[in-house]
Amino acid sequence: MFIIANLLTAIAIILHYVLNIYMWVIVARAILSWVNPDPYNPIVKFLYQVTEPVLYQIRRTIPLPVTGIDFSPIIVFVIIIFLDNFVVKTIQEIALRLS
């Protein structure tokens, strides 16, 4: 059983880091939205390609009043924090009980 416990621990750690990195990518995207970036810059293209599918789904699912402020990154932050605190910790607890 220790092999499954080690596998679950590794999955939890990787998921934690992936969620953390994605949160920083969204922070970078939000900061870029305050300025007028070059849309042909490869970094800007990458940030938009990685974040736009998730942010678009949030914007489409939860229509917010038109105020000129995009709250979808904040909603994604809340979802990421929930996933990190619930899913990752649950996987770690299961791994701990298996070992």
N, C-alpha and C positions, 0 to 999 in steps of 0.2 A: 504493500500500500504506500510505502514511502516514495515510490517512483511517481505515482499519481499525485501525491502531495507536492512533490518537487515540481512536477509539471504545472499544477495549478498555481503554485507560488510564482513560477516564471511567467505564466500568462497574466497573473495579477500585476506583476511588476511592469511588464511590457505595456499592458493596457493603461496603467497609471502614467507612464512616460508619454505614450501616444496622446492621451487626453491633455496632458500638460503642454506638450508641444503644440497641439492644435489650438489651445487657448492662447498661446503666445502668437501664433499665426493670425488669429482673429484680432488680437491687440494691434499687431502691425497693420492689418487691413484697416482697422478703425483709425489709426493715426494717419494712414495714407489718405483716408477720406476727408481729413481736415485740410489737406493741401491739394493742389492740382497736379497729380503725378502724370508723367509721360505714359500713356496707355500702351506704348510699344516697348517699354522697358521689360526685359524678361522677368525681373523680380516682381514687378507689378502684375504682369500677366499670370505668373505662378500664384501669387496671393489671391487674385480674383478667381482663378480656376479652382483652387482648393477650397475657398470659403463660400463662393457664391451658391453652389448647390444647397448647402445647409441653410445659409441665410435666406435664400429665396423661399425654401420650404417654410421657414418660420414666418416670413413676411406674408406668404400666401395663406397659411393656416390661421395666423392670429392677425387679422387686419387691425392696425392701430390707427387712431385718428391722424389726419394729415397735419403734422406740426413742424415738419421739416427736420425732425430728429428721428434717426433710425434706432429703434430699441432692440432690434433683432440680435445684435451682438451680446447685449446684456442677457437676453433670454437664453442664448446659446451658452453663456457663462454659467447660468444657473443649472442648465441641463448637464453640462460637463461636471460641475461640482457635485451634483446629485449622483451622476454615474460613478465618479471617483469615490464618493463617500459610501455609496450603497453597493454597487456592483463589485468594485475592486475589493472592498473590505469583506464582502460576503465570500468572494472567491478565496481570500486569504484565510478567513475563518474556517471554511470547508477544508482547505489544505492543512491548517493547524490541527483540526480534529482527525484528519486521516493519518497524520504522522505520529 
